[in-house]
């Protein structure tokens, strides 16, 4: 259990063994076990709140019906173009859902079922949450400055309230991607829930029939009036067309004017001539570009069309040319370019090139002639079209007006036919009272309540309680910044861990006891005289040598002896970072343990500003360390000796507040006292002030062989201790180890890692035969 690394390091460093770990599973498991009670408590509270909610919440029953929107029901009365697209279908179903939720339909149900006279419906029992909401709304209404309507009667007010309640409890939504709408109503009365749901389905179907009939009736009346207007307008437009045609002599053959027919034919011929001209020009341009590229390129790149009369001659010449060229290359490659046969072949090749080029020039000239002819024909047709267009200009102006009149007449006639068909269709549909929906699942009276769901409420309450407990536990772990285990000490400070000092009392530093008289120089302290509490805390290790408290102090002695084995007298300072951490109790018990084992031990109260050790003695001294340092008294005369353990104690007596205690504790007088005491004692234990508020411990560092740091378990911040030691490197280099005081041994195992020695403390109970109570006495 007492894990000590010897020797302690001379420099303070921060260990980072777990820096590479992304998730420390063992640490998370330890945290979960440590916060089990908090989580369990919060879970129990959440479960209790869930039970209270179930007890005080009235049961609600839900009745449901299903309505299918089916256009096929009206297929005999209406002609459909086809199934609507998905977007239109979604919009249509959403519209029907909103109709079901509308206030008009809710009002129809209220009047049909007389819900505005049903007190059970108007004033249902409320749940605690509903009651809280009503209270909030009532409080918010106090700050509302909106005007109250004054024209509403009592009957209308009751109907309006019933409509609002009905809409708030109604649920209508589409079932998946189907054409089915689920309608449900929730009420505290099962019979009322079923009746209202059935009434809603009937009201919806009746509303569809009424809406269809009203829409058809209004459309029929409007169409009848519109038909009369369209018939008169269509007849007037037809008469105007006939009159205009007769006045302007616009006779037509086969429905078209003769001049227009002639102009149309000329335009067709002109288009063909333009195409022929473009074609001839393209061929001429192609061959002209070949001729312009030179004889050699023309012979190589020319492509002869098959419809040309000279194509056979040119192709034959080109075939011979290619054969001669190939033969010439072979001869030149084998015998050289100056060979007689190669020279002859090149002459023949040149002659063929000239022949082919002449043929190409003739073809180009023939294409030019064709282009000139086509161009002349196109020009002639263009002139004819212009002459014909000029001749029919007057007729065209009249035709524009005639076409406008004809278009108006045709449009009015078509519109009249359309409206006539719609009028007949609407007249027929008015006689078919068929809705586009039907009920596919009749609403019955519910058997069991739908809410509150006991299993879900209890489960949710338990889960929320667990989450709340986890949050509280996480907050506690986030605030955990203190020393709990030896691993915390080693990882944060990288110094030796000396062990745990269990809780033995309220702390010596807070205990005071006034005394009227003090001991004489050389007097011995009686073991059991005086205050029975405070002196007992200073003697725990002596009274209970087989306790865990004494075992930790013995572990500290071994560590000190190993590190300072070459020093015949060891000067050890006990320090802490904060006041009231129990360093005085640890120092006094450590000194008492040494003295009880036969070592010559001197215990010095070096806290000259707050001498808690001196106040805890059974007798109040009248002289002490200050008198010995300044030389007013020999230091041996200020020493008090305990009779039972032979422990020598040098108290500190204060006649007033001292502001230069650091100079006294590190001055020549203190140095001489320590040097003389080294010859008379084996151990000199000095109880020093805390490191935080004063610098006395730092000033005493050159005189000490080592320091034992005392930290309060679960109270001293790790960052504060680390920062303090980093700020005092000279003192930190002499820290022999740290012990955790006031440790709660029952809770210690919760903070240990898996496999840590703290989890097996109960197995060592047989070795600690003596237990220390809260009053510091062995039991």
C-alpha positions, 0 to 999 in steps of 0.5 A: 500500500505504501508505494515509495520511489527512492530517492526522490527526484531533485527537480519537480516535473510533471509526468505525462504517462497517459498523454497519448491515450485518447480515452482512458476506459479505466478512468471512466469506469472508476468515475462511473463507480464513484458516482454510482450513488449520485446517479442512483439517487437521481434515478430514484428521484426521477422515478418518484416524480414519474410515479407522482405524475402518473398518480395526479394525471387523469387518464386520456382515451384516444379514438381514431378513424381512417378516411380514404381519398378516392377519386374513383368514386366519381368516375361515373360523374366526372371525366378524369384526364389521368392520375395527378402527379405526386406534387399535386397529390401531396398538395391535395392531401395536405389541403384535406388535412387542413380542412379537417383541422379547420374551425368551420368543420370543428364548429359543425361537429360542436353543433351536431354533438351539442358539445357547447352544453357538455360540461365534461367536455368544456371543463375536463380534469387537468394534469399537473403540467396542464394546470401549470400551463394555465397558471402561466397563461393567466399570469401572462394575461395580466400583462396583456393590454389587448382589448377584450371583445365586448360583442360576443354573447354567452352562447357564442362564447361557449361555442368558441371555447368548445371549438378551440378545445376540439381543435386542440385535441384533434389530430389529423395527418397523412398515413405515410405516402398513401391517400389515407388520412388518420383522424384521432381525438383524445378525451378523458371520457372514452365514450365522448372520444368515440362519438366525437371521432365518428361525428368528425368523419360524418361532418367531413363527408357531408362537408365534401358533398355540400362543397361539391354541390355549392360549387357546381350550382354556382358554376352552372349559374355563372356559365349560363349567363356567360353562354348568352354573352358568348353566343351573341358575340360569336354571331356578330363576329361571323357577320362582320367577317363576311361583310368585310370580305364582300366589301374588299373583293377578297375571293378565295379558292380552296380557302386561299386568295389566288394572288397568295397562291401565286406568290407562294409558288414563286417563293417556293421556286426562289428557295429551290433556286437559292439552294441550287446556287449555293450548291454550285458555288460550293463546288466551284469554290472547292475546285478553285481552292484546289487549282489555286494551291498549285499543280503539285498540291492540286494533284495530290489533294484533288477529289473527283466527283463521280457525276463529272464527265472527266472523272474517268480520265482524271482517275486513270491519270491519277492511278498512273501517277501514283504507280509512277511515284511509287516506282520512282521511290523504290528505284531511288531507295535501291539505286539512288536518286541519280539512277537513269530509271529514277530520272525517267520516272520523275520526268514521267511523273511531272508530265502526268501532273501537268495532264491532271492539272489541266483536267482539273482546270477544265472541271473548275471552269465547268463548275463556274459556268453552272454557278453563273447559270444558277445565279442568273435564275435566282436573280430572275425569280427574286425580281418576279417575287418582288413584282408580285409582292408589289402588286398584292400590297393593297390586298395584303393590307386588307388581308391583315384586317380580314385575318384579325376579324377571322381570328376573333370570330374563330376564338369566340366560336371555340370559347362558346363551344367550350363553355357550352360543354362545361355548362352541360357537364356541370348540370350533370354533376349537380345530380350526382351527390357522391363524395371523393372520400370514404371511411375505411376504419370506423371509430369505436369507443377506446377500451384502454387509456392512451395516455399517460403511458405508464411504462413510457413515463416510468422509463423516461423518468428513470432515464432522465433521472439517470441523465441528471445523475450523470450530469451531477456526477460529471459536474462533481468530477469536473470540480475534482482538482484535489489529491485523492490517491498516490497516483494523483501525487506521482502524476501531478508532482512526480515525488514520493508518496508516503501514504495516507493519514486517516481522519482522527479529529477536527484538526489540531490547528483549530484547537486552542486552550487558554492556560493560566500557568505554564511549566517551568524550564525542564518540566516534563509533560504528563501524558494524560494531564490537561485537555483530553482531546487536543493532546490526544490527537498529538499522541495517536501514533503513540497510543495506537502503534498498530494503526494505519495512521502509525504505519504511514508515519513509519513508512515516512521514517523509512523513506527519510532514513534511506534518503538521509542515511549518511546524516547522523542527525536529520533535520526534517521540516513539516510543511503544507501549502494551505493552513489547517491541513494537519501538518502540525498533527502529522509532525507531532505524531511523527516525532512521538513515534520516533521517540517511542522507538527510542530515537532521541527526538526534538520537536520544534514549533517553528510556526512563530505566527500561529503556533498551533503545536504550542497551543495544543500542549497540555501545559502552557509554556512561558518561554520557547523558541523565540527566547532561545533564538534571540539569546535571552534564554539557553535553548535547553531551558526552553525544552519540555520533555514528555515522560512516557516517550521522552520526546523533547518539545520546544514550544513557541511563545508569543508576547505579541505579533512578530513581522520578521519571523522569516529572519528569526527562523533563518538567522544565526540564532536558529542556525546555532540552535540547530547545530547544537541540537544535532549533537544531542538528538537523532531527529529534529522535527520542525513544524513550519508555517504553510508555504502559501501565506508566509516565506518562513519555510523557504527561509528555513530551507538551507537549515533543513535536510529535507521536508515532508509535505502534508496535503489534505485529502480531497481538499488541497488543489493539485495545481496549487501545490504544483505551482507552489513547488515550481515557484520554490525550486530550492525547497522542492529539491529537498521534498522527501515525499508527500502524505495525504492527511485526513483521508476518508478510508471508506471513500478512498477505494472509489478514487483508485484505479483498477488494480490499485493498492487502495482497492485492497485496503480491507484485506490489510485489516488484520495487520492494523489491529488498532483503529483510531476513532474520531477523538484520536484514541485507539480502540 
